Amino acid sequence: MLEEIKAKIYNLAEEDYRVFNSRLLPGVSRVLGVRLPAMRKLAKKTAKGDFRSYLKEAQEKINADSIHEEIMVQGLVIGYAEMNREEYRKYLDEFVPKISNWSVCDSCVNSFKFMRKDPDYWFDYLKTYRNSKEEFELRFMIVAMMNHFVDEDHIDEILSICSVICHDGYYVKMAVAWTLQVCYVKFPGQTRRLLENNCMDDFTHNKAIQKIRESYQVSREEKEKLNRLKRK
């Protein structure tokens, strides 16, 4: 079944889009040029069929060095398939270490809406990655929290986690900044207090303020106050 899906991925490839998309994925060499809506459509169709056979093969034959679109479709199928939480966890444990760029991380995480149905369990699962040394395992955790858990029950812990993450990876820092923007829009008081007193590196701190100030949902007055919190 894996070879059948692979053939379909190849058939969806566009050379012009490959050239364009490759520029957005620095360090990723194996890109075919398949548009995300087409991959989502293929993943949804796969998830309605014998997805377990596909995921079993994907576990065995797709690795972090595989073609970008193959890894993407595997992650999307996990998101769209209907499973119990033990199955989801088994497949995520195997898939997350394969994530090697922001596109696979963010696009797949967005489809993991099953996490919202069992929030306590999945928030605790995400926290198992908080001490990871891997850039994209940390980004996976942060972006998943941002997508599915910025609410009254989790905001304080998300802010606490963001404030203590220490990793030199650009995509970790940008994920934290992006998450703080989302947190500020929904919970400005708590997020502002974090920005007033935190141990984040200067780049992440300033980038978070920049992203918040770029939001149309934040008033001019608030933006001016936030600008004064930037570090020189």
Residue frames as qw, qx, qy, qz and C-alpha x, y, z in Angstrom:
[[0.000, 0.886, 0.464, 0.000, 0.00, 0.00, 0.00],
 [0.343, -0.731, 0.093, 0.582, 2.88, 2.34, 0.72],
 [0.358, -0.087, 0.586, 0.722, 4.13, 2.05, -2.86],
 [0.135, 0.658, 0.669, 0.317, 0.64, 2.87, -4.14],
 [0.184, -0.923, -0.236, 0.241, 0.52, 6.06, -2.05],
 [0.431, -0.507, 0.334, 0.667, 4.06, 6.92, -3.11],
 [0.339, 0.261, 0.660, 0.618, 3.09, 6.62, -6.77],
 [0.006, 0.847, 0.513, 0.135, 0.15, 8.95, -6.21],
 [0.339, -0.812, 0.004, 0.476, 2.44, 11.49, -4.53],
 [0.418, -0.210, 0.515, 0.718, 4.78, 11.41, -7.51],
 [0.225, 0.526, 0.681, 0.457, 1.86, 11.92, -9.88],
 [0.126, -0.917, -0.373, 0.070, 0.85, 15.07, -7.99],
 [0.527, -0.459, 0.100, 0.708, 4.29, 16.67, -8.24],
 [0.386, 0.900, 0.171, 0.105, 4.75, 19.99, -10.08],
 [0.719, 0.126, -0.064, 0.680, 8.24, 21.07, -11.07],
 [0.072, 0.651, 0.011, 0.756, 7.54, 24.81, -10.83],
 [0.621, -0.702, -0.037, -0.346, 6.12, 24.33, -7.35],
 [0.901, -0.202, -0.141, 0.358, 9.11, 22.18, -6.36],
 [0.481, 0.369, -0.096, 0.789, 11.45, 25.05, -7.20],
 [0.258, -0.673, -0.014, -0.693, 9.29, 27.52, -5.26],
 [0.803, -0.553, -0.108, -0.196, 8.73, 25.27, -2.24],
 [0.846, 0.017, -0.234, 0.479, 12.38, 24.27, -1.99],
 [0.223, 0.535, -0.178, 0.795, 13.28, 27.90, -1.32],
 [0.530, -0.607, 0.055, -0.589, 11.01, 27.81, 1.75],
 [0.943, -0.329, 0.020, -0.049, 12.60, 24.64, 3.12],
 [0.199, 0.789, -0.567, 0.127, 16.30, 25.33, 3.71],
 [0.241, -0.436, 0.848, -0.182, 18.28, 22.16, 4.25],
 [0.743, 0.203, 0.580, -0.266, 15.57, 19.90, 2.80],
 [0.030, -0.424, 0.685, 0.592, 16.91, 18.29, -0.37],
 [0.050, 0.162, 0.946, 0.276, 14.30, 15.70, -1.29],
 [0.341, 0.461, 0.365, -0.733, 11.26, 17.74, -2.34],
 [0.383, 0.322, 0.786, 0.363, 8.93, 16.71, -5.18],
 [0.101, 0.043, -0.159, -0.981, 6.73, 19.79, -5.31],
 [0.238, -0.481, -0.812, -0.229, 3.26, 18.64, -4.21],
 [0.212, -0.477, 0.049, -0.852, 0.87, 21.28, -2.94],
 [0.120, -0.082, 0.784, -0.604, -0.42, 20.91, 0.61],
 [0.670, 0.135, 0.187, -0.706, -4.16, 20.79, -0.33],
 [0.751, 0.288, -0.523, -0.282, -3.40, 17.86, -2.65],
 [0.317, 0.220, -0.856, 0.343, -1.52, 16.04, 0.12],
 [0.369, -0.024, 0.565, -0.737, -4.36, 16.67, 2.55],
 [0.769, 0.202, -0.127, -0.594, -6.86, 15.24, 0.07],
 [0.654, 0.275, -0.704, -0.026, -4.73, 12.13, -0.44],
 [0.089, 0.186, -0.806, 0.555, -4.23, 11.70, 3.32],
 [0.554, 0.021, 0.347, -0.757, -7.95, 12.03, 4.06],
 [0.819, 0.220, -0.338, -0.409, -8.76, 9.38, 1.45],
 [0.501, 0.277, -0.789, 0.224, -6.09, 7.09, 2.86],
 [0.147, -0.169, 0.674, -0.704, -7.40, 7.61, 6.40],
 [0.723, 0.064, 0.125, -0.676, -10.83, 6.36, 5.33],
 [0.838, 0.250, -0.453, -0.176, -9.38, 3.09, 4.04],
 [0.923, -0.239, -0.211, 0.213, -6.93, 0.54, 5.43],
 [0.075, 0.907, -0.281, 0.304, -4.78, 3.21, 7.04],
 [0.717, -0.582, 0.382, -0.029, -3.30, 0.81, 9.60],
 [0.892, 0.170, 0.266, 0.324, -1.61, -1.22, 6.86],
 [0.423, 0.796, -0.021, 0.433, -0.27, 2.00, 5.36],
 [0.285, -0.870, 0.294, -0.275, 1.00, 3.34, 8.70],
 [0.881, -0.331, 0.317, 0.121, 2.64, 0.01, 9.52],
 [0.782, 0.387, 0.175, 0.456, 4.58, 0.14, 6.25],
 [0.144, 0.893, -0.072, 0.419, 5.34, 3.83, 6.77],
 [0.617, -0.738, 0.267, -0.057, 6.81, 3.06, 10.19],
 [0.874, -0.151, 0.361, 0.290, 9.15, 0.51, 8.64],
 [0.677, 0.340, 0.366, 0.541, 10.15, 2.25, 5.41],
 [0.139, 0.873, 0.091, 0.458, 9.83, 6.04, 5.82],
 [0.649, -0.394, -0.264, 0.595, 12.58, 7.77, 7.78],
 [0.132, -0.835, -0.107, 0.523, 13.79, 11.29, 8.43],
 [0.183, -0.433, 0.534, 0.703, 15.74, 11.25, 5.16],
 [0.395, 0.436, 0.785, 0.193, 12.78, 10.18, 3.03],
 [0.111, 0.425, 0.413, 0.798, 11.07, 12.43, 0.50],
 [0.106, -0.029, 0.323, -0.940, 9.49, 15.47, 2.15],
 [0.593, -0.081, -0.222, -0.770, 6.00, 14.71, 0.84],
 [0.666, -0.105, -0.737, -0.044, 6.09, 11.09, 2.00],
 [0.282, -0.110, -0.659, 0.688, 6.81, 12.19, 5.57],
 [0.279, -0.013, 0.087, -0.956, 4.11, 14.87, 5.32],
 [0.662, -0.120, -0.477, -0.565, 1.43, 12.43, 4.15],
 [0.544, -0.129, -0.787, 0.261, 2.30, 9.99, 6.93],
 [0.093, -0.113, -0.509, 0.848, 1.76, 12.69, 9.53],
 [0.428, -0.003, -0.122, -0.895, -1.45, 13.90, 7.93],
 [0.637, -0.141, -0.699, -0.291, -2.89, 10.36, 7.84],
 [0.355, -0.171, -0.742, 0.542, -2.24, 10.06, 11.59],
 [0.127, 0.113, 0.261, -0.950, -4.21, 13.26, 12.08],
 [0.539, 0.052, -0.285, -0.791, -7.17, 12.30, 9.91],
 [0.501, -0.058, -0.856, -0.108, -7.55, 8.64, 10.91],
 [0.657, -0.515, 0.045, -0.550, -10.02, 7.55, 13.59],
 [0.631, 0.130, -0.712, 0.279, -8.16, 5.63, 16.31],
 [0.643, -0.719, -0.259, 0.054, -8.02, 5.19, 20.05],
 [0.106, -0.955, 0.270, -0.060, -5.49, 7.21, 22.00],
 [0.726, -0.413, 0.504, 0.221, -3.09, 4.29, 22.46],
 [0.730, 0.405, 0.404, 0.375, -2.85, 3.91, 18.68],
 [0.208, 0.954, 0.012, 0.216, -2.43, 7.64, 18.16],
 [0.428, -0.822, 0.371, 0.057, 0.37, 7.65, 20.72],
 [0.810, -0.106, 0.492, 0.300, 2.12, 4.66, 19.17],
 [0.613, 0.603, 0.316, 0.401, 2.10, 6.28, 15.73],
 [0.002, 0.981, -0.076, 0.176, 3.12, 9.70, 17.07],
 [0.650, -0.631, 0.376, 0.196, 6.02, 8.25, 19.05],
 [0.743, 0.078, 0.492, 0.447, 7.35, 6.84, 15.80],
 [0.422, 0.759, 0.337, 0.363, 6.52, 9.83, 13.60],
 [0.187, -0.979, -0.015, 0.085, 7.68, 12.84, 15.62],
 [0.566, -0.541, 0.400, 0.476, 11.42, 12.01, 15.39],
 [0.582, 0.336, 0.542, 0.505, 11.07, 12.08, 11.58],
 [0.134, 0.959, 0.249, 0.007, 10.06, 15.77, 11.58],
 [0.650, -0.174, 0.124, 0.730, 12.96, 17.76, 10.17],
 [0.144, 0.217, 0.224, 0.939, 11.40, 21.00, 8.94],
 [0.217, 0.178, 0.389, -0.878, 8.79, 23.57, 9.95],
 [0.516, 0.089, -0.405, -0.750, 6.41, 22.65, 7.13],
 [0.554, -0.123, -0.820, -0.079, 5.90, 19.02, 8.15],
 [0.187, -0.163, -0.694, 0.676, 5.70, 20.05, 11.80],
 [0.236, 0.196, 0.228, -0.924, 3.16, 22.83, 11.47],
 [0.541, 0.066, -0.477, -0.689, 0.95, 21.29, 8.78],
 [0.530, -0.125, -0.838, -0.014, 0.65, 17.93, 10.52],
 [0.133, -0.169, -0.661, 0.719, 0.21, 19.38, 14.00],
 [0.359, 0.072, -0.022, -0.930, -2.68, 21.46, 12.70],
 [0.649, -0.042, -0.581, -0.489, -4.46, 18.23, 11.75],
 [0.370, -0.038, -0.863, 0.341, -4.06, 16.63, 15.19],
 [0.410, -0.391, -0.006, -0.824, -7.45, 17.85, 16.36],
 [0.764, -0.283, -0.577, -0.065, -8.02, 14.54, 18.17],
 [0.406, 0.062, -0.550, 0.727, -5.94, 16.07, 20.97],
 [0.267, -0.275, 0.103, -0.918, -8.80, 18.42, 21.82],
 [0.747, -0.286, -0.414, -0.434, -11.10, 15.47, 22.64],
 [0.851, -0.388, -0.282, 0.214, -8.85, 14.25, 25.46],
 [0.189, 0.890, -0.191, 0.369, -6.98, 17.40, 26.51],
 [0.574, -0.718, 0.378, -0.108, -5.51, 16.29, 29.83],
 [0.912, -0.046, 0.349, 0.212, -3.99, 13.17, 28.31],
 [0.689, 0.567, 0.150, 0.425, -2.55, 14.90, 25.25],
 [0.034, -0.936, 0.210, -0.279, -1.24, 17.94, 27.06],
 [0.694, -0.573, 0.436, 0.032, 0.66, 15.60, 29.37],
 [0.872, 0.227, 0.310, 0.302, 1.91, 13.72, 26.31],
 [0.417, 0.835, -0.023, 0.358, 3.22, 16.92, 24.73],
 [0.337, -0.874, 0.314, -0.157, 5.08, 17.77, 27.92],
 [0.912, -0.206, 0.278, 0.221, 7.14, 14.59, 27.55],
 [0.690, 0.506, 0.118, 0.505, 9.05, 16.48, 24.84],
 [0.129, -0.988, -0.011, -0.085, 9.89, 19.51, 26.98],
 [0.511, -0.703, 0.433, 0.241, 13.42, 18.30, 27.77],
 [0.850, 0.367, 0.279, 0.255, 14.20, 17.14, 24.26],
 [0.355, -0.557, 0.314, 0.682, 17.42, 18.41, 22.68],
 [0.379, 0.272, 0.696, 0.546, 15.94, 18.04, 19.18],
 [0.066, 0.132, -0.076, -0.986, 14.86, 21.28, 17.50],
 [0.439, -0.115, -0.495, -0.742, 11.77, 19.91, 15.79],
 [0.434, -0.372, -0.809, 0.136, 10.61, 17.77, 18.70],
 [0.145, -0.381, -0.411, 0.815, 10.49, 20.97, 20.74],
 [0.230, 0.092, -0.273, -0.930, 8.76, 22.82, 17.92],
 [0.407, -0.269, -0.809, -0.329, 6.23, 19.98, 17.67],
 [0.317, -0.451, -0.705, 0.446, 5.39, 20.38, 21.36],
 [0.047, -0.347, -0.173, 0.921, 5.15, 24.16, 21.25],
 [0.276, 0.037, -0.461, -0.842, 3.12, 24.41, 18.04],
 [0.386, -0.338, -0.842, -0.169, 0.73, 21.67, 19.20],
 [0.217, -0.477, -0.587, 0.618, 0.14, 23.53, 22.45],
 [0.071, 0.276, -0.087, -0.955, -0.46, 26.72, 20.49],
 [0.317, -0.066, -0.666, -0.672, -2.88, 25.06, 18.09],
 [0.560, -0.326, -0.717, -0.258, -4.94, 23.05, 20.55],
 [0.581, -0.438, -0.592, 0.347, -4.44, 24.21, 24.15],
 [0.135, 0.159, -0.174, 0.962, -4.41, 27.99, 24.49],
 [0.474, -0.590, -0.483, -0.440, -7.34, 28.09, 26.92],
 [0.450, -0.734, 0.198, -0.469, -8.11, 28.85, 30.56],
 [0.942, -0.327, 0.075, -0.022, -6.99, 25.41, 31.71],
 [0.885, 0.057, 0.098, 0.451, -3.57, 25.50, 30.07],
 [0.294, 0.896, -0.029, 0.330, -2.52, 29.12, 29.53],
 [0.404, -0.847, 0.336, -0.076, -0.42, 29.45, 32.68],
 [0.813, -0.255, 0.472, 0.228, 1.50, 26.25, 32.04],
 [0.695, 0.581, 0.236, 0.351, 2.06, 27.09, 28.37],
 [0.076, 0.949, -0.156, 0.262, 3.50, 30.47, 29.34],
 [0.620, -0.663, 0.418, 0.018, 5.69, 28.82, 31.96],
 [0.860, 0.078, 0.408, 0.296, 7.01, 26.29, 29.45],
 [0.516, 0.776, 0.114, 0.345, 7.68, 28.98, 26.84],
 [0.165, -0.950, 0.214, -0.160, 9.60, 31.05, 29.39],
 [0.597, -0.595, 0.534, 0.065, 12.10, 28.32, 30.25],
 [0.902, 0.350, 0.196, 0.158, 12.76, 26.63, 26.90],
 [0.195, -0.805, 0.434, 0.354, 16.45, 26.95, 26.18],
 [0.778, 0.194, 0.516, 0.302, 17.46, 25.88, 22.68],
 [0.175, -0.495, 0.320, 0.789, 19.55, 27.60, 20.04],
 [0.320, 0.306, 0.789, 0.426, 17.41, 26.36, 17.15],
 [0.121, 0.015, -0.186, -0.975, 15.84, 29.15, 15.09],
 [0.457, -0.279, -0.627, -0.566, 12.62, 27.18, 14.62],
 [0.442, -0.448, -0.694, 0.349, 12.23, 26.68, 18.36],
 [0.156, -0.280, -0.214, 0.923, 12.67, 30.38, 19.05],
 [0.250, -0.055, -0.386, -0.886, 10.19, 31.32, 16.32],
 [0.459, -0.382, -0.775, -0.208, 7.65, 28.79, 17.62],
 [0.338, -0.446, -0.568, 0.603, 7.85, 30.30, 21.10],
 [0.002, 0.193, -0.031, -0.981, 7.45, 33.83, 19.70],
 [0.352, -0.182, -0.617, -0.680, 4.48, 32.77, 17.57],
 [0.452, -0.433, -0.776, 0.084, 2.86, 31.01, 20.52],
 [0.228, -0.390, -0.412, 0.792, 3.26, 34.06, 22.73],
 [0.174, -0.003, -0.292, -0.940, 1.52, 36.13, 20.07],
 [0.482, -0.332, -0.702, -0.405, -1.47, 33.76, 20.13],
 [0.448, -0.418, -0.664, 0.428, -1.42, 33.73, 23.94],
 [0.109, -0.188, -0.170, 0.961, -1.34, 37.53, 24.09],
 [0.315, -0.179, -0.448, -0.817, -4.39, 37.89, 21.83],
 [0.609, -0.401, -0.639, -0.245, -6.41, 35.50, 24.02],
 [0.662, -0.639, -0.310, 0.239, -4.87, 36.20, 27.43],
 [0.352, 0.763, -0.130, 0.527, -3.16, 39.60, 27.29],
 [0.461, -0.809, 0.219, -0.291, -2.79, 40.07, 31.05],
 [0.890, -0.334, 0.279, 0.134, -0.95, 36.84, 31.78],
 [0.799, 0.378, 0.138, 0.446, 1.18, 37.10, 28.65],
 [0.146, 0.875, -0.124, 0.445, 2.17, 40.69, 29.32],
 [0.617, -0.724, 0.285, -0.115, 3.32, 39.76, 32.81],
 [0.913, -0.036, 0.257, 0.316, 5.57, 37.12, 31.29],
 [0.567, 0.639, 0.073, 0.515, 7.03, 39.64, 28.85],
 [0.189, -0.909, 0.156, -0.337, 7.72, 42.03, 31.72],
 [0.407, -0.630, 0.639, -0.171, 9.74, 39.43, 33.63],
 [0.981, 0.164, 0.054, -0.084, 11.25, 36.38, 31.94],
 [0.531, -0.552, 0.552, 0.329, 14.50, 34.52, 31.30],
 [0.791, 0.516, 0.310, 0.106, 14.07, 34.12, 27.56],
 [0.553, -0.096, 0.281, 0.778, 16.96, 34.99, 25.29],
 [0.072, 0.517, 0.015, -0.853, 16.81, 38.47, 23.74],
 [0.138, 0.071, -0.703, -0.695, 16.00, 37.21, 20.24],
 [0.187, -0.409, -0.887, -0.109, 12.95, 35.22, 21.35],
 [0.104, -0.593, -0.494, 0.627, 11.77, 37.98, 23.72],
 [0.085, 0.459, -0.172, -0.867, 12.00, 40.68, 21.04],
 [0.152, -0.031, -0.801, -0.579, 10.58, 38.47, 18.30],
 [0.099, -0.506, -0.842, 0.158, 7.54, 37.70, 20.47],
 [0.017, 0.641, 0.266, -0.720, 6.91, 41.41, 20.98],
 [0.082, 0.292, -0.515, -0.802, 7.37, 42.04, 17.26],
 [0.135, -0.226, -0.895, -0.359, 4.85, 39.37, 16.33],
 [0.060, -0.615, -0.684, 0.386, 2.32, 40.63, 18.87],
 [0.028, 0.593, 0.011, -0.805, 2.72, 44.17, 17.52],
 [0.088, 0.124, -0.700, -0.698, 2.06, 42.85, 14.00],
 [0.031, 0.405, 0.913, -0.038, -1.34, 41.50, 15.06],
 [0.173, -0.398, -0.336, -0.836, -4.46, 43.36, 13.94],
 [0.588, -0.573, -0.551, -0.148, -6.13, 42.17, 17.15],
 [0.550, -0.417, -0.318, 0.650, -3.88, 44.29, 19.38],
 [0.069, 0.964, 0.254, -0.032, -4.60, 47.99, 19.85],
 [0.458, 0.696, -0.182, 0.522, -2.13, 50.75, 18.95],
 [0.375, -0.783, 0.294, -0.401, -1.91, 51.74, 22.62],
 [0.918, -0.311, 0.248, 0.009, -0.99, 48.19, 23.64],
 [0.833, 0.403, 0.006, 0.379, 1.59, 48.00, 20.87],
 [0.156, 0.815, -0.254, 0.497, 3.26, 51.17, 22.08],
 [0.626, -0.645, 0.347, -0.268, 3.45, 49.83, 25.63],
 [0.972, -0.025, 0.193, 0.129, 4.86, 46.52, 24.40],
 [0.624, 0.669, -0.138, 0.380, 7.50, 48.30, 22.33],
 [0.169, -0.822, 0.383, -0.386, 8.94, 49.71, 25.54],
 [0.848, -0.379, 0.357, -0.102, 9.57, 46.16, 26.76],
 [0.849, 0.478, -0.150, 0.167, 11.95, 45.36, 23.92],
 [0.705, -0.557, 0.187, 0.398, 15.53, 44.69, 24.88],
 [0.242, 0.885, -0.318, -0.239, 18.36, 46.63, 23.28]]
